[in-house]
Amino acid sequence: MHAWLSDAEVMRHLEPPFSPEKTREFLRLAGLADPPRIYGVARREDGALIGHLIWHPYDPDSWELGWVLRRDCWGKGYAGELTAGALALAGQEGISALVLECLPDQTATRRIARRFGFALRGMDGACQLWRRAL
């Protein structure tokens, strides 16, 4: 996990790169929470850990969806595959809406949001808020 959380390019739109200590704390607070707020993403072909999925209640009516992937996994369709899977799971679980948050210059995230039918709902601080009702 530290491999991508310490990569300045991966973290460019999120926050400063993580130290090993901050990675451990993030894993403890988000990944080992009950229930977890993030989940590891393993590549199907070889089981390699390639990133994490952000998946947790956002507000009473929706869940947040996001992903953080190793840089060498960008542009290979993983974000789209994760989004499609999350939409399917949300439908099975009776979740009424999903939200994505991203900075205005996160073109890849905006492209995914549009491709999967999310609509821009406005700003939440510095982030754009995209929402899709199910």
N, CA, C and O atoms as CSV, one atom per row, in Angstrom:
chain,resi,resn,atom,element,x,y,z
A,1,MET,N,N,0.828,-1.191,0.000
A,1,MET,CA,C,0.000,0.000,0.000
A,1,MET,C,C,0.875,1.259,0.000
A,1,MET,O,O,0.553,2.262,-0.638
A,2,HIS,N,N,1.958,1.180,0.712
A,2,HIS,CA,C,2.845,2.340,0.762
A,2,HIS,C,C,3.416,2.671,-0.620
A,2,HIS,O,O,3.749,3.824,-0.893
A,3,ALA,N,N,3.531,1.663,-1.490
A,3,ALA,CA,C,4.079,1.897,-2.833
A,3,ALA,C,C,3.291,2.973,-3.586
A,3,ALA,O,O,3.896,3.823,-4.239
A,4,TRP,N,N,1.964,2.954,-3.509
A,4,TRP,CA,C,1.211,3.997,-4.225
A,4,TRP,C,C,0.920,5.204,-3.349
A,4,TRP,O,O,0.845,6.321,-3.861
A,5,LEU,N,N,0.755,5.018,-2.054
A,5,LEU,CA,C,0.471,6.171,-1.200
A,5,LEU,C,C,1.675,7.085,-1.013
A,5,LEU,O,O,1.516,8.236,-0.608
A,6,SER,N,N,2.866,6.597,-1.298
A,6,SER,CA,C,4.064,7.431,-1.200
A,6,SER,C,C,4.477,8.014,-2.556
A,6,SER,O,O,5.441,8.777,-2.628
A,7,ASP,N,N,3.772,7.669,-3.613
A,7,ASP,CA,C,4.085,8.138,-4.964
A,7,ASP,C,C,3.467,9.524,-5.174
A,7,ASP,O,O,2.244,9.664,-5.171
A,8,ALA,N,N,4.302,10.538,-5.356
A,8,ALA,CA,C,3.823,11.920,-5.485
A,8,ALA,C,C,2.847,12.089,-6.641
A,8,ALA,O,O,1.900,12.867,-6.533
A,9,GLU,N,N,3.054,11.386,-7.730
A,9,GLU,CA,C,2.152,11.513,-8.876
A,9,GLU,C,C,0.790,10.882,-8.580
A,9,GLU,O,O,-0.239,11.443,-8.957
A,10,VAL,N,N,0.768,9.742,-7.921
A,10,VAL,CA,C,-0.497,9.112,-7.531
A,10,VAL,C,C,-1.258,10.025,-6.562
A,10,VAL,O,O,-2.478,10.160,-6.660
A,11,MET,N,N,-0.549,10.636,-5.650
A,11,MET,CA,C,-1.173,11.443,-4.601
A,11,MET,C,C,-1.413,12.897,-5.005
A,11,MET,O,O,-1.936,13.680,-4.212
A,12,ARG,N,N,-1.043,13.256,-6.210
A,12,ARG,CA,C,-1.116,14.654,-6.671
A,12,ARG,C,C,-2.475,15.296,-6.420
A,12,ARG,O,O,-2.530,16.468,-6.049
A,13,HIS,N,N,-3.562,14.573,-6.608
A,13,HIS,CA,C,-4.906,15.126,-6.442
A,13,HIS,C,C,-5.518,14.820,-5.081
A,13,HIS,O,O,-6.671,15.168,-4.824
A,14,LEU,N,N,-4.758,14.177,-4.220
A,14,LEU,CA,C,-5.325,13.739,-2.945
A,14,LEU,C,C,-4.758,14.505,-1.754
A,14,LEU,O,O,-5.457,15.286,-1.108
A,15,GLU,N,N,-3.510,14.274,-1.486
A,15,GLU,CA,C,-2.820,14.941,-0.387
A,15,GLU,C,C,-1.333,14.651,-0.530
A,15,GLU,O,O,-0.952,13.877,-1.408
A,16,PRO,N,N,-0.492,15.235,0.289
A,16,PRO,CA,C,0.945,14.953,0.153
A,16,PRO,C,C,1.228,13.460,0.301
A,16,PRO,O,O,0.500,12.755,1.000
A,17,PRO,N,N,2.287,12.978,-0.355
A,17,PRO,CA,C,2.639,11.555,-0.250
A,17,PRO,C,C,2.784,11.128,1.212
A,17,PRO,O,O,3.215,11.901,2.068
A,18,PHE,N,N,2.414,9.884,1.464
A,18,PHE,CA,C,2.414,9.345,2.820
A,18,PHE,C,C,3.792,8.822,3.208
A,18,PHE,O,O,4.516,8.259,2.387
A,19,SER,N,N,4.128,9.015,4.446
A,19,SER,CA,C,5.288,8.358,5.053
A,19,SER,C,C,4.870,6.932,5.411
A,19,SER,O,O,3.679,6.621,5.390
A,20,PRO,N,N,5.822,6.062,5.737
A,20,PRO,CA,C,5.428,4.715,6.191
A,20,PRO,C,C,4.493,4.767,7.404
A,20,PRO,O,O,3.552,3.979,7.498
A,21,GLU,N,N,4.751,5.686,8.320
A,21,GLU,CA,C,3.912,5.799,9.509
A,21,GLU,C,C,2.498,6.237,9.149
A,21,GLU,O,O,1.523,5.711,9.686
A,22,LYS,N,N,2.391,7.202,8.239
A,22,LYS,CA,C,1.064,7.673,7.828
A,22,LYS,C,C,0.317,6.575,7.067
A,22,LYS,O,O,-0.900,6.455,7.203
A,23,THR,N,N,1.022,5.780,6.276
A,23,THR,CA,C,0.395,4.655,5.580
A,23,THR,C,C,-0.191,3.674,6.590
A,23,THR,O,O,-1.331,3.235,6.442
A,24,ARG,N,N,0.583,3.331,7.613
A,24,ARG,CA,C,0.093,2.407,8.643
A,24,ARG,C,C,-1.135,2.978,9.353
A,24,ARG,O,O,-2.096,2.253,9.610
A,25,GLU,N,N,-1.105,4.261,9.668
A,25,GLU,CA,C,-2.231,4.900,10.349
A,25,GLU,C,C,-3.469,4.920,9.457
A,25,GLU,O,O,-4.578,4.663,9.926
A,26,PHE,N,N,-3.283,5.225,8.172
A,26,PHE,CA,C,-4.395,5.229,7.220
A,26,PHE,C,C,-5.005,3.825,7.117
A,26,PHE,O,O,-6.227,3.672,7.137
A,27,LEU,N,N,-4.167,2.828,7.009
A,27,LEU,CA,C,-4.651,1.450,6.930
A,27,LEU,C,C,-5.431,1.090,8.197
A,27,LEU,O,O,-6.490,0.467,8.125
A,28,ARG,N,N,-4.907,1.481,9.341
A,28,ARG,CA,C,-5.591,1.192,10.600
A,28,ARG,C,C,-6.953,1.881,10.677
A,28,ARG,O,O,-7.949,1.260,11.047
A,29,LEU,N,N,-6.991,3.173,10.324
A,29,LEU,CA,C,-8.222,3.958,10.464
A,29,LEU,C,C,-9.254,3.676,9.376
A,29,LEU,O,O,-10.455,3.693,9.645
A,30,ALA,N,N,-8.800,3.418,8.154
A,30,ALA,CA,C,-9.737,3.247,7.037
A,30,ALA,C,C,-9.915,1.789,6.622
A,30,ALA,O,O,-11.034,1.354,6.351
A,31,GLY,N,N,-8.832,1.042,6.571
A,31,GLY,CA,C,-8.917,-0.337,6.104
A,31,GLY,C,C,-9.297,-1.335,7.176
A,31,GLY,O,O,-9.948,-2.340,6.892
A,32,LEU,N,N,-8.895,-1.066,8.400
A,32,LEU,CA,C,-9.192,-1.992,9.493
A,32,LEU,C,C,-10.329,-1.493,10.370
A,32,LEU,O,O,-10.575,-2.035,11.448
A,33,ALA,N,N,-11.023,-0.457,9.905
A,33,ALA,CA,C,-12.185,0.061,10.627
A,33,ALA,C,C,-13.305,-0.976,10.555
A,33,ALA,O,O,-13.258,-1.903,9.746
A,34,ASP,N,N,-14.294,-0.810,11.398
A,34,ASP,CA,C,-15.444,-1.706,11.369
A,34,ASP,C,C,-16.713,-0.884,11.174
A,34,ASP,O,O,-17.199,-0.287,12.135
A,35,PRO,N,N,-17.256,-0.833,9.985
A,35,PRO,CA,C,-16.827,-1.523,8.764
A,35,PRO,C,C,-15.700,-0.754,8.078
A,35,PRO,O,O,-15.509,0.435,8.333
A,36,PRO,N,N,-14.958,-1.433,7.214
A,36,PRO,CA,C,-13.869,-0.754,6.482
A,36,PRO,C,C,-14.401,0.355,5.585
A,36,PRO,O,O,-15.543,0.308,5.127
A,37,ARG,N,N,-13.559,1.351,5.341
A,37,ARG,CA,C,-13.885,2.450,4.412
A,37,ARG,C,C,-13.141,2.279,3.094
A,37,ARG,O,O,-13.476,2.926,2.101
A,38,ILE,N,N,-12.140,1.417,3.081
A,38,ILE,CA,C,-11.378,1.109,1.869
A,38,ILE,C,C,-11.166,-0.397,1.787
A,38,ILE,O,O,-11.225,-1.111,2.788
A,39,TYR,N,N,-10.915,-0.861,0.551
A,39,TYR,CA,C,-10.685,-2.284,0.306
A,39,TYR,C,C,-9.535,-2.418,-0.682
A,39,TYR,O,O,-9.447,-1.652,-1.641
A,40,GLY,N,N,-8.660,-3.380,-0.452
A,40,GLY,CA,C,-7.560,-3.625,-1.377
A,40,GLY,C,C,-8.071,-4.100,-2.727
A,40,GLY,O,O,-9.087,-4.790,-2.817
A,41,VAL,N,N,-7.354,-3.721,-3.768
A,41,VAL,CA,C,-7.689,-4.147,-5.127
A,41,VAL,C,C,-6.544,-5.013,-5.636
A,41,VAL,O,O,-5.408,-4.556,-5.756
A,42,ALA,N,N,-6.860,-6.266,-5.933
A,42,ALA,CA,C,-5.866,-7.201,-6.456
A,42,ALA,C,C,-6.104,-7.426,-7.941
A,42,ALA,O,O,-7.244,-7.544,-8.390
A,43,ARG,N,N,-5.031,-7.482,-8.683
A,43,ARG,CA,C,-5.118,-7.758,-10.117
A,43,ARG,C,C,-5.512,-9.220,-10.310
A,43,ARG,O,O,-4.921,-10.117,-9.708
A,44,ARG,N,N,-6.500,-9.447,-11.144
A,44,ARG,CA,C,-7.044,-10.787,-11.366
A,44,ARG,C,C,-5.993,-11.764,-11.877
A,44,ARG,O,O,-5.957,-12.914,-11.438
A,45,GLU,N,N,-5.140,-11.328,-12.795
A,45,GLU,CA,C,-4.181,-12.222,-13.448
A,45,GLU,C,C,-3.156,-12.826,-12.493
A,45,GLU,O,O,-2.799,-13.997,-12.625
A,46,ASP,N,N,-2.679,-12.031,-11.528
A,46,ASP,CA,C,-1.593,-12.528,-10.691
A,46,ASP,C,C,-1.777,-12.266,-9.194
A,46,ASP,O,O,-0.916,-12.624,-8.391
A,47,GLY,N,N,-2.888,-11.646,-8.823
A,47,GLY,CA,C,-3.154,-11.388,-7.413
A,47,GLY,C,C,-2.372,-10.237,-6.808
A,47,GLY,O,O,-2.458,-9.997,-5.604
A,48,ALA,N,N,-1.605,-9.515,-7.633
A,48,ALA,CA,C,-0.808,-8.395,-7.121
A,48,ALA,C,C,-1.726,-7.284,-6.620
A,48,ALA,O,O,-2.724,-6.958,-7.262
A,49,LEU,N,N,-1.384,-6.708,-5.477
A,49,LEU,CA,C,-2.129,-5.582,-4.933
A,49,LEU,C,C,-1.785,-4.345,-5.757
A,49,LEU,O,O,-0.625,-3.939,-5.827
A,50,ILE,N,N,-2.805,-3.749,-6.382
A,50,ILE,CA,C,-2.551,-2.620,-7.299
A,50,ILE,C,C,-3.176,-1.311,-6.838
A,50,ILE,O,O,-3.009,-0.288,-7.502
A,51,GLY,N,N,-3.882,-1.317,-5.732
A,51,GLY,CA,C,-4.495,-0.084,-5.254
A,51,GLY,C,C,-5.547,-0.378,-4.210
A,51,GLY,O,O,-5.612,-1.468,-3.642
A,52,HIS,N,N,-6.382,0.647,-3.972
A,52,HIS,CA,C,-7.485,0.435,-3.047
A,52,HIS,C,C,-8.742,1.119,-3.561
A,52,HIS,O,O,-8.693,2.113,-4.285
A,53,LEU,N,N,-9.862,0.549,-3.160
A,53,LEU,CA,C,-11.182,1.057,-3.495
A,53,LEU,C,C,-11.731,1.791,-2.284
A,53,LEU,O,O,-11.678,1.281,-1.165
A,54,ILE,N,N,-12.248,2.968,-2.504
A,54,ILE,CA,C,-12.930,3.731,-1.459
A,54,ILE,C,C,-14.406,3.367,-1.565
A,54,ILE,O,O,-15.013,3.548,-2.621
A,55,TRP,N,N,-14.983,2.860,-0.493
A,55,TRP,CA,C,-16.353,2.360,-0.541
A,55,TRP,C,C,-16.944,2.420,0.861
A,55,TRP,O,O,-16.644,1.579,1.709
A,56,HIS,N,N,-17.786,3.423,1.094
A,56,HIS,CA,C,-18.392,3.594,2.424
A,56,HIS,C,C,-19.585,4.533,2.326
A,56,HIS,O,O,-19.725,5.257,1.340
A,57,PRO,N,N,-20.448,4.528,3.342
A,57,PRO,CA,C,-21.568,5.475,3.337
A,57,PRO,C,C,-21.043,6.910,3.265
A,57,PRO,O,O,-20.085,7.275,3.947
A,58,TYR,N,N,-21.691,7.704,2.426
A,58,TYR,CA,C,-21.315,9.109,2.254
A,58,TYR,C,C,-22.262,10.000,3.060
A,58,TYR,O,O,-21.830,10.904,3.774
A,59,ASP,N,N,-23.537,9.728,2.931
A,59,ASP,CA,C,-24.582,10.417,3.676
A,59,ASP,C,C,-25.732,9.419,3.826
A,59,ASP,O,O,-25.597,8.280,3.377
A,60,PRO,N,N,-26.845,9.794,4.433
A,60,PRO,CA,C,-27.912,8.800,4.640
A,60,PRO,C,C,-28.462,8.178,3.351
A,60,PRO,O,O,-29.054,7.099,3.390
A,61,ASP,N,N,-28.271,8.846,2.219
A,61,ASP,CA,C,-28.862,8.360,0.971
A,61,ASP,C,C,-27.871,7.817,-0.043
A,61,ASP,O,O,-28.286,7.342,-1.100
A,62,SER,N,N,-26.587,7.869,0.237
A,62,SER,CA,C,-25.628,7.474,-0.806
A,62,SER,C,C,-24.336,6.940,-0.211
A,62,SER,O,O,-24.040,7.128,0.969
A,63,TRP,N,N,-23.573,6.264,-1.073
A,63,TRP,CA,C,-22.256,5.725,-0.726
A,63,TRP,C,C,-21.218,6.409,-1.587
A,63,TRP,O,O,-21.488,6.777,-2.729
A,64,GLU,N,N,-20.024,6.577,-1.032
A,64,GLU,CA,C,-18.912,7.130,-1.798
A,64,GLU,C,C,-18.153,6.009,-2.486
A,64,GLU,O,O,-17.902,4.949,-1.911
A,65,LEU,N,N,-17.798,6.274,-3.728
A,65,LEU,CA,C,-16.994,5.375,-4.539
A,65,LEU,C,C,-15.746,6.133,-4.966
A,65,LEU,O,O,-15.827,7.298,-5.354
A,66,GLY,N,N,-14.618,5.491,-4.896
A,66,GLY,CA,C,-13.367,6.067,-5.382
A,66,GLY,C,C,-12.335,4.974,-5.509
A,66,GLY,O,O,-12.560,3.841,-5.085
A,67,TRP,N,N,-11.229,5.308,-6.080
A,67,TRP,CA,C,-10.151,4.339,-6.253
A,67,TRP,C,C,-8.835,5.092,-6.272
A,67,TRP,O,O,-8.764,6.237,-6.716
A,68,VAL,N,N,-7.809,4.443,-5.790
A,68,VAL,CA,C,-6.433,4.946,-5.847
A,68,VAL,C,C,-5.612,3.765,-6.341
A,68,VAL,O,O,-5.539,2.725,-5.687
A,69,LEU,N,N,-4.998,3.942,-7.501
A,69,LEU,CA,C,-4.275,2.848,-8.152
A,69,LEU,C,C,-2.811,3.188,-8.337
A,69,LEU,O,O,-2.445,4.350,-8.513
A,70,ARG,N,N,-1.972,2.154,-8.295
A,70,ARG,CA,C,-0.553,2.341,-8.610
A,70,ARG,C,C,-0.441,2.971,-9.992
A,70,ARG,O,O,-1.244,2.692,-10.882
A,71,ARG,N,N,0.555,3.812,-10.156
A,71,ARG,CA,C,0.731,4.524,-11.421
A,71,ARG,C,C,0.909,3.575,-12.603
A,71,ARG,O,O,0.428,3.873,-13.696
A,72,ASP,N,N,1.587,2.439,-12.416
A,72,ASP,CA,C,1.798,1.514,-13.525
A,72,ASP,C,C,0.506,0.795,-13.927
A,72,ASP,O,O,0.499,0.026,-14.888
A,73,CYS,N,N,-0.567,1.039,-13.207
A,73,CYS,CA,C,-1.864,0.430,-13.530
A,73,CYS,C,C,-2.846,1.431,-14.132
A,73,CYS,O,O,-3.989,1.080,-14.426
A,74,TRP,N,N,-2.409,2.665,-14.315
A,74,TRP,CA,C,-3.278,3.671,-14.916
A,74,TRP,C,C,-3.495,3.356,-16.393
A,74,TRP,O,O,-2.623,2.795,-17.055
A,75,GLY,N,N,-4.667,3.724,-16.896
A,75,GLY,CA,C,-4.965,3.590,-18.312
A,75,GLY,C,C,-5.182,2.166,-18.787
A,75,GLY,O,O,-5.134,1.906,-19.989
A,76,LYS,N,N,-5.417,1.249,-17.878
A,76,LYS,CA,C,-5.588,-0.165,-18.250
A,76,LYS,C,C,-7.008,-0.658,-18.015
A,76,LYS,O,O,-7.271,-1.856,-18.119
A,77,GLY,N,N,-7.928,0.254,-17.700
A,77,GLY,CA,C,-9.324,-0.122,-17.530
A,77,GLY,C,C,-9.730,-0.518,-16.129
A,77,GLY,O,O,-10.892,-0.858,-15.906
A,78,TYR,N,N,-8.811,-0.486,-15.172
A,78,TYR,CA,C,-9.150,-0.920,-13.819
A,78,TYR,C,C,-10.183,0.000,-13.151
A,78,TYR,O,O,-11.089,-0.491,-12.477
A,79,ALA,N,N,-10.064,1.298,-13.322
A,79,ALA,CA,C,-11.025,2.219,-12.697
A,79,ALA,C,C,-12.423,1.985,-13.259
A,79,ALA,O,O,-13.400,2.007,-12.509
A,80,GLY,N,N,-12.530,1.765,-14.543
A,80,GLY,CA,C,-13.829,1.466,-15.134
A,80,GLY,C,C,-14.390,0.150,-14.634
A,80,GLY,O,O,-15.587,0.043,-14.364
A,81,GLU,N,N,-13.535,-0.851,-14.510
A,81,GLU,CA,C,-13.968,-2.154,-14.006
A,81,GLU,C,C,-14.429,-2.038,-12.554
A,81,GLU,O,O,-15.435,-2.638,-12.176
A,82,LEU,N,N,-13.707,-1.278,-11.743
A,82,LEU,CA,C,-14.108,-1.070,-10.353
A,82,LEU,C,C,-15.435,-0.319,-10.267
A,82,LEU,O,O,-16.283,-0.642,-9.435
A,83,THR,N,N,-15.610,0.673,-11.119
A,83,THR,CA,C,-16.856,1.447,-11.122
A,83,THR,C,C,-18.032,0.572,-11.523
A,83,THR,O,O,-19.080,0.608,-10.877
A,84,ALA,N,N,-17.872,-0.212,-12.577
A,84,ALA,CA,C,-18.947,-1.109,-13.010
A,84,ALA,C,C,-19.300,-2.101,-11.905
A,84,ALA,O,O,-20.476,-2.351,-11.644
A,85,GLY,N,N,-18.290,-2.660,-11.261
A,85,GLY,CA,C,-18.539,-3.599,-10.169
A,85,GLY,C,C,-19.240,-2.942,-8.989
A,85,GLY,O,O,-20.132,-3.535,-8.384
A,86,ALA,N,N,-18.838,-1.718,-8.663
A,86,ALA,CA,C,-19.462,-0.997,-7.552
A,86,ALA,C,C,-20.921,-0.681,-7.863
A,86,ALA,O,O,-21.778,-0.774,-6.985
A,87,LEU,N,N,-21.201,-0.313,-9.094
A,87,LEU,CA,C,-22.589,-0.043,-9.479
A,87,LEU,C,C,-23.439,-1.312,-9.349
A,87,LEU,O,O,-24.568,-1.259,-8.861
A,88,ALA,N,N,-22.899,-2.435,-9.783
A,88,ALA,CA,C,-23.628,-3.699,-9.668
A,88,ALA,C,C,-23.859,-4.054,-8.203
A,88,ALA,O,O,-24.966,-4.438,-7.824
A,89,LEU,N,N,-22.829,-3.929,-7.383
A,89,LEU,CA,C,-22.957,-4.230,-5.959
A,89,LEU,C,C,-23.966,-3.296,-5.296
A,89,LEU,O,O,-24.795,-3.740,-4.502
A,90,ALA,N,N,-23.900,-2.014,-5.616
A,90,ALA,CA,C,-24.834,-1.046,-5.035
A,90,ALA,C,C,-26.273,-1.436,-5.369
A,90,ALA,O,O,-27.154,-1.350,-4.513
A,91,GLY,N,N,-26.514,-1.861,-6.601
A,91,GLY,CA,C,-27.854,-2.295,-6.986
A,91,GLY,C,C,-28.303,-3.512,-6.188
A,91,GLY,O,O,-29.451,-3.577,-5.748
A,92,GLN,N,N,-27.414,-4.468,-6.001
A,92,GLN,CA,C,-27.738,-5.675,-5.229
A,92,GLN,C,C,-28.010,-5.363,-3.761
A,92,GLN,O,O,-28.853,-5.992,-3.123
A,93,GLU,N,N,-27.280,-4.379,-3.241
A,93,GLU,CA,C,-27.390,-4.028,-1.822
A,93,GLU,C,C,-28.494,-3.013,-1.536
A,93,GLU,O,O,-28.721,-2.669,-0.376
A,94,GLY,N,N,-29.181,-2.528,-2.562
A,94,GLY,CA,C,-30.252,-1.556,-2.375
A,94,GLY,C,C,-29.771,-0.157,-2.046
A,94,GLY,O,O,-30.515,0.638,-1.471
A,95,ILE,N,N,-28.538,0.151,-2.404
A,95,ILE,CA,C,-28.003,1.505,-2.201
A,95,ILE,C,C,-28.669,2.414,-3.236
A,95,ILE,O,O,-28.737,2.065,-4.414
A,96,SER,N,N,-29.157,3.569,-2.805
A,96,SER,CA,C,-29.950,4.408,-3.710
A,96,SER,C,C,-29.132,5.350,-4.583
A,96,SER,O,O,-29.635,5.823,-5.602
A,97,ALA,N,N,-27.880,5.636,-4.214
A,97,ALA,CA,C,-27.062,6.534,-5.028
A,97,ALA,C,C,-25.594,6.352,-4.677
A,97,ALA,O,O,-25.247,5.945,-3.569
A,98,LEU,N,N,-24.740,6.664,-5.645
A,98,LEU,CA,C,-23.296,6.680,-5.433
A,98,LEU,C,C,-22.782,8.080,-5.706
A,98,LEU,O,O,-23.334,8.798,-6.540
A,99,VAL,N,N,-21.721,8.473,-5.000
A,99,VAL,CA,C,-21.082,9.757,-5.245
A,99,VAL,C,C,-19.588,9.539,-5.482
A,99,VAL,O,O,-18.971,8.631,-4.925
A,100,LEU,N,N,-19.041,10.391,-6.317
A,100,LEU,CA,C,-17.600,10.477,-6.563
A,100,LEU,C,C,-17.186,11.894,-6.232
A,100,LEU,O,O,-17.907,12.840,-6.550
A,101,GLU,N,N,-16.051,12.056,-5.607
A,101,GLU,CA,C,-15.480,13.376,-5.368
A,101,GLU,C,C,-14.145,13.458,-6.090
A,101,GLU,O,O,-13.363,12.507,-6.075
A,102,CYS,N,N,-13.888,14.599,-6.724
A,102,CYS,CA,C,-12.588,14.791,-7.365
A,102,CYS,C,C,-12.318,16.278,-7.533
A,102,CYS,O,O,-13.238,17.095,-7.568
A,103,LEU,N,N,-11.048,16.606,-7.635
A,103,LEU,CA,C,-10.679,17.977,-7.933
A,103,LEU,C,C,-11.046,18.280,-9.387
A,103,LEU,O,O,-11.088,17.363,-10.207
A,104,PRO,N,N,-11.309,19.530,-9.721
A,104,PRO,CA,C,-11.707,19.865,-11.083
A,104,PRO,C,C,-10.705,19.445,-12.159
A,104,PRO,O,O,-11.103,19.222,-13.302
A,105,ASP,N,N,-9.425,19.332,-11.829
A,105,ASP,CA,C,-8.445,18.957,-12.852
A,105,ASP,C,C,-8.181,17.450,-12.925
A,105,ASP,O,O,-7.256,17.024,-13.617
A,106,GLN,N,N,-8.960,16.655,-12.236
A,106,GLN,CA,C,-8.821,15.199,-12.314
A,106,GLN,C,C,-9.612,14.692,-13.526
A,106,GLN,O,O,-10.724,14.184,-13.389
A,107,THR,N,N,-9.029,14.840,-14.682
A,107,THR,CA,C,-9.742,14.517,-15.921
A,107,THR,C,C,-10.119,13.048,-16.022
A,107,THR,O,O,-11.199,12.735,-16.522
A,108,ALA,N,N,-9.271,12.138,-15.569
A,108,ALA,CA,C,-9.587,10.709,-15.674
A,108,ALA,C,C,-10.816,10.365,-14.831
A,108,ALA,O,O,-11.684,9.620,-15.284
A,109,THR,N,N,-10.895,10.891,-13.632
A,109,THR,CA,C,-12.047,10.617,-12.770
A,109,THR,C,C,-13.311,11.222,-13.364
A,109,THR,O,O,-14.363,10.582,-13.352
A,110,ARG,N,N,-13.228,12.429,-13.878
A,110,ARG,CA,C,-14.400,13.052,-14.511
A,110,ARG,C,C,-14.859,12.243,-15.720
A,110,ARG,O,O,-16.058,12.087,-15.949
A,111,ARG,N,N,-13.922,11.737,-16.480
A,111,ARG,CA,C,-14.257,10.925,-17.658
A,111,ARG,C,C,-15.004,9.653,-17.233
A,111,ARG,O,O,-16.003,9.287,-17.851
A,112,ILE,N,N,-14.528,8.989,-16.193
A,112,ILE,CA,C,-15.200,7.790,-15.672
A,112,ILE,C,C,-16.600,8.155,-15.177
A,112,ILE,O,O,-17.570,7.455,-15.468
A,113,ALA,N,N,-16.698,9.254,-14.428
A,113,ALA,CA,C,-18.000,9.679,-13.900
A,113,ALA,C,C,-19.003,9.860,-15.035
A,113,ALA,O,O,-20.121,9.350,-14.960
A,114,ARG,N,N,-18.622,10.564,-16.057
A,114,ARG,CA,C,-19.533,10.791,-17.198
A,114,ARG,C,C,-19.878,9.479,-17.897
A,114,ARG,O,O,-21.038,9.232,-18.229
A,115,ARG,N,N,-18.871,8.644,-18.119
A,115,ARG,CA,C,-19.093,7.377,-18.827
A,115,ARG,C,C,-20.108,6.489,-18.114
A,115,ARG,O,O,-20.847,5.743,-18.757
A,116,PHE,N,N,-20.143,6.571,-16.782
A,116,PHE,CA,C,-21.042,5.716,-16.015
A,116,PHE,C,C,-22.291,6.453,-15.523
A,116,PHE,O,O,-22.975,5.975,-14.618
A,117,GLY,N,N,-22.586,7.595,-16.106
A,117,GLY,CA,C,-23.852,8.265,-15.838
A,117,GLY,C,C,-23.935,9.090,-14.576
A,117,GLY,O,O,-25.034,9.402,-14.119
A,118,PHE,N,N,-22.796,9.454,-13.997
A,118,PHE,CA,C,-22.806,10.359,-12.849
A,118,PHE,C,C,-23.024,11.782,-13.362
A,118,PHE,O,O,-22.554,12.137,-14.443
A,119,ALA,N,N,-23.731,12.583,-12.588
A,119,ALA,CA,C,-23.977,13.984,-12.947
A,119,ALA,C,C,-23.264,14.880,-11.944
A,119,ALA,O,O,-23.257,14.609,-10.743
A,120,LEU,N,N,-22.671,15.938,-12.449
A,120,LEU,CA,C,-22.009,16.913,-11.580
A,120,LEU,C,C,-23.068,17.653,-10.778
A,120,LEU,O,O,-23.971,18.266,-11.348
A,121,ARG,N,N,-22.957,17.593,-9.456
A,121,ARG,CA,C,-23.947,18.210,-8.566
A,121,ARG,C,C,-23.459,19.493,-7.927
A,121,ARG,O,O,-24.239,20.187,-7.274
A,122,GLY,N,N,-22.185,19.829,-8.098
A,122,GLY,CA,C,-21.659,21.046,-7.505
A,122,GLY,C,C,-20.323,20.781,-6.837
A,122,GLY,O,O,-19.620,19.823,-7.161
A,123,MET,N,N,-19.995,21.641,-5.910
A,123,MET,CA,C,-18.712,21.564,-5.227
A,123,MET,C,C,-18.925,21.227,-3.756
A,123,MET,O,O,-19.905,21.643,-3.139
A,124,ASP,N,N,-17.996,20.473,-3.220
A,124,ASP,CA,C,-17.921,20.194,-1.785
A,124,ASP,C,C,-16.524,20.626,-1.383
A,124,ASP,O,O,-15.578,19.845,-1.485
A,125,GLY,N,N,-16.388,21.852,-0.930
A,125,GLY,CA,C,-15.065,22.429,-0.704
A,125,GLY,C,C,-14.381,22.604,-2.044
A,125,GLY,O,O,-14.949,23.203,-2.957
A,126,ALA,N,N,-13.157,22.085,-2.176
A,126,ALA,CA,C,-12.406,22.194,-3.423
A,126,ALA,C,C,-12.753,21.092,-4.419
A,126,ALA,O,O,-12.303,21.129,-5.564
A,127,CYS,N,N,-13.550,20.111,-3.993
A,127,CYS,CA,C,-13.857,18.949,-4.839
A,127,CYS,C,C,-15.187,19.092,-5.562
A,127,CYS,O,O,-16.154,19.646,-5.040
A,128,GLN,N,N,-15.196,18.571,-6.781
A,128,GLN,CA,C,-16.462,18.423,-7.494
A,128,GLN,C,C,-17.176,17.210,-6.910
A,128,GLN,O,O,-16.542,16.215,-6.558
A,129,LEU,N,N,-18.491,17.301,-6.810
A,129,LEU,CA,C,-19.297,16.197,-6.318
A,129,LEU,C,C,-20.127,15.666,-7.484
A,129,LEU,O,O,-20.956,16.380,-8.049
A,130,TRP,N,N,-19.895,14.417,-7.830
A,130,TRP,CA,C,-20.627,13.735,-8.893
A,130,TRP,C,C,-21.540,12.716,-8.234
A,130,TRP,O,O,-21.146,12.054,-7.274
A,131,ARG,N,N,-22.762,12.588,-8.746
A,131,ARG,CA,C,-23.747,11.698,-8.116
A,131,ARG,C,C,-24.491,10.900,-9.184
A,131,ARG,O,O,-24.806,11.414,-10.257
A,132,ARG,N,N,-24.761,9.658,-8.874
A,132,ARG,CA,C,-25.592,8.830,-9.739
A,132,ARG,C,C,-26.632,8.114,-8.886
A,132,ARG,O,O,-26.300,7.337,-7.991
A,133,ALA,N,N,-27.907,8.398,-9.186
A,133,ALA,CA,C,-28.994,7.683,-8.525
A,133,ALA,C,C,-29.105,6.306,-9.152
A,133,ALA,O,O,-28.828,6.132,-10.339
A,134,LEU,N,N,-29.511,5.325,-8.352
A,134,LEU,CA,C,-29.661,3.953,-8.836
A,134,LEU,C,C,-31.115,3.531,-8.811
A,134,LEU,O,O,-31.437,2.403,-9.185
